[in-house]
């Protein structure tokens, strides 16, 4: 029997890509998702290949159930939205902190070997120093960012106190196929692609000169698999990005080029809690995990556009 993996939030955007990769490699995979933002459609062709449990990890009975008999956990489940956390800090704390602590405790009791945590680059806040290195002090600007930092700290404590092998991966602006373009909390890339494909205007909050280290989802999946295997990874935090940044205005130009359209851009007031610039220093992940981003922004955009067009047709 191959190693049993648990992917929390496995019907979500990143989680479903991770599930697909594990199944392709012949692994035994259990998925838990409360379907608050996850979509079973993302797993419909994998239903025979995975064990799916619908449940909320903020309920400790659910976390006990899903951790049982598992060797490695990829904890992707979260409410991954700055704006939603600003709108509803209590509910997002339950999803992002309570659920994480429950799962860590269940994993400790169940004898899980390794726990990979989906952390966030939002931990860095708006410090002017670029690129962001893991040695910087966190400076969260939103409840979401703070909740993700708390999750990291719990992971480190569970490694130090209980020797549960925890690894935290700070994701930088992940994008790719199957990301939801329709929620008010959606990430900008699927929103922009969807609007431009339909010849609609797009709204940019701020002047468009804010920059991000946009990271194609396959790079993130690779980082998770490396983090599950490398001996020297536990107890550490790693940036997972491309090590390159692009402004939103340049991103729009790239999408225009891929789609062969011109956009109408409406500039609106910047949102509170938003970070001005973000760029990952990925030297530590290169050195310890052997991580190297294989797909950069333009190639990733082409794959994302193609997937969205296939889904529509």
N, C-alpha and C positions, 0 to 999 in steps of 0.2 A: 504494500500500500504506500503510495507517495505521501509526502508531507501534507497534512491538512492545514490549509491556510484559512484564516477568517478575514474577510474584507467587510468592514463596516461602511455603511453608506455605499454599498456596492451597486445600487441602482442609480447612483448619482453620476455626474459627468466624469470625474477622474476615476472614481471607484469602478465604474463599469469598464473603462479601458484596462484597468489593472486586472479585473476578473477575467476579461477576454484573453489577456496575455498569459495569465496563469493556466487557464484551461488549455490554451494552445500548447503550453509546455507539458501538459499531461498531469497537472497538479490536482489534488482533491481540494475543492474550494467550497467553503460555507459563506453565505452572504447574509448580512442582516441590514435591514433598512426600514425606517418607519414610513417611508413614502410621502413624507411631508414635502420634500422637494425632489426626491428620487422618482424615476419613471421606469416601471417594469418593462416598457417597450425596449429600453436599452439592452435588456438581457433576453429578449424573447427567443432568439436563436440559440441561447445557451441554457435554457431552462432544464433540459435533460442532463446537463453536465454539471450543474451546481446544486447545492442544498440551499434553498432560500427560506429565511425566517423573517416574517414581518414583525417588527417589534421596536420598542423605544428603549435605548440604552440608559436613559435616565431612570428606568425601572430596574432595580438591581436584580430582580428575578430573571429579566431578559438577558442582562449582561452575564449572569452566572450560566445561563443555558447556552449561550453562543460561545463562551470561552472553553467549555468542557471539551476535552479531547483535541485541542488545537495546539500546534507547535509554534505558529507564527501569526501575528495579528498585524494587519494594515488598517490603522484607524483613520479612515477618511470621513466618517460621518460628522457633519457639522451643519450649522446654518451659516454658509460662507458669504455673508453680506455685511459690509460696513453700514449701509443705510438701514438695513433691517434691524441691526443691533442698536442703532441710534433711536429708531422708532419703538423698539420693544426690547430693552436691555434684560428684562427678567426672563422672558421666554428664551432668548438666545443664550443667556447664561446657563440655563437648564440644559440646552442642547449641546453647548460647547464646553462647559466646565463639569457640571454634574455627571453627564454621560461619560466623559473621559475618566473622571475619578472612579466611577462605578466600574468601568471596564478594566482599568488598571488593577483595582482590588480583586476583581473576579479572575483576572489573568494570574495575579500573584498566587491566589489560592488554588487555581487549576494547574499550576506548574507550567504555564506557557513559557517558551524559551525566549522569544523576541517580540518586541512591540514597536512598530514603526508608526510614528505620529505625524499627521499632516499639520505642520505648523505653518506660519504665514510671515511673509516679508513685511506685513503691516506692523509687526513688532518694532521695527526701526523708527516708525513715525516720520517726522519731517526734518530730521537732522540734515544739515547741508552737506556733510561729508559724503562723497561718492568715491568708489563704490562702497556698498554696505558690507562690513565684515562681521563675522559671528562674535568677535570680541567686543563690539560696541554694546553699550548699555541700552536695553529696550526703552522705547519712549512712545508707548501706545497712545494714539489720538482718538480712539473710538472704543466702545464696549467690545466690539468684535476683536480688535487688536489685543486688548487687555485679556480677554477670555482665552485667546490663543497662546499668549505668554504664560498665563496661569497653567494651561495644559502642558506646556513645555517644562515648567518648573516641577509640576507633579511627576512628569516622566523622569526627570533627573533625580528627584527624591526617591522614586521607586527603584531606580538603579542603585543609588548610593545606600539606601536602607535595606532593600530586600533582594538586591542583585537580579531583579528582572531586567533583561537586556533591552533597554529603551533607546530609540534613536529618533531624533526630531529633525524633520526636513522642512525648512522654510521655503515654501513655494513663492515664486515671483510670477504673478499675473499669467496663470495657465490658460491656454485656449486650445481649441481643436474641435473635431467632429463630435456631434451629439450634445454640445453645450446649448442650453435653452436660450433662444433669442427673445422670448416673449414675456418673461417676467419683468416686473418693474425693477427688480433687483439684478437683472442679468448683467453679465460682463459686457464691455463695450464691443469686442470684436464680433460676436454673433449678432448683436444688435445692429451694428453698422452694416454688416454683410446683408442681413435680412432687409434693412431699409433701402440700401442702395440697389439690391436686386429687384425691389419692387418700385424703383424710381421715386422713392420718398425722401424727404429731407431728413437730415440727422442732427441731433442736438449734442453739442459739446458743452460740458459744464466747466467754465473757465475759458482761457484764451487759446487752448489747444496746444500750447507750448510745454505743458506738463509732459513728462517722459516716463516710460515704463520699460522694464526688462520683460518683454512678452516671451513666454516659454511654451513651446508646443508640447501637448500632453504626452506624446511618446517619450520625450526626454524625462518627464516626471515619473512615468512608469519604470523606465530604466533605472532611475535613481532609487526607487523603492525596492526593486529587486536586488540591486547592489547592497543597499542598506540591510537587507534581510540576511546577507551572506558574509559580509566582511567582518573579520574577527575584531578589528580595532574600532568598529563603529559605535558600540554601545556607550551610553552616557554622554554622547556628543550631539551638538546641533550643527546642521549643515545648510548652507544656502543652495537652493536648486533653481537655477535660472540659466540664461545663455551668456551672461557677462557682457551684454550689449544692450543699449537702450535706444528707444525711438520715441519721438513726440507723437501726440495724437494727430496733429496735422499731417505729419509724414506718414503715419499709419493709414490715414484716410486716402492719401495719394496712392499708397501701395494697393489698397483694396480697389480703388478706381481702376488701376492698371490691370489687376487680375480680372476684374469683371468687365472691363472695357466700357465704363460709364463715367459720367461726371456727376459730382454730388452738389447738393445745396446744403450748406452747413449753417445751423443756427447756433450762435454762441449765447449761453445763459450763465447766470451767476454760479460760481464754483460752490460745490457742496461742502458742508462742514464735515470735518473728519477725513477729508481727502488729502493725500500726500502729494506734494509737488513733483518730486523726482524720485525715481527708484532704479537702482542698478546693483546687481549681485556681484560680489567677489566670490568666485567659485573655486578658488585655489585649494581650499581645505577639502572640498568634495572631490576635486581631481586627485589630490594626493592620497587621501585615506580611502575613499570609496572607489576610486578609479572611474569617476563620473566624467563624461564628456558629452555635451549636447550635440546630437547628430543632425537635428533638423532646426534650421534657423527660421526667422520670421516669415520671409517671403514664401519659402517652400511650404511652411506650415499653413499659411493663408491659402495657398493654392489647394492643398489637401482639404482644408476646411470648407472652402467654397464648393469644391467638387462634391463633398459629402452632403452639404446642405442642398445642392441642386438635385442630387440623386434622391434624397429623401422627399423633396417636393414632388418630383416626377413619379 
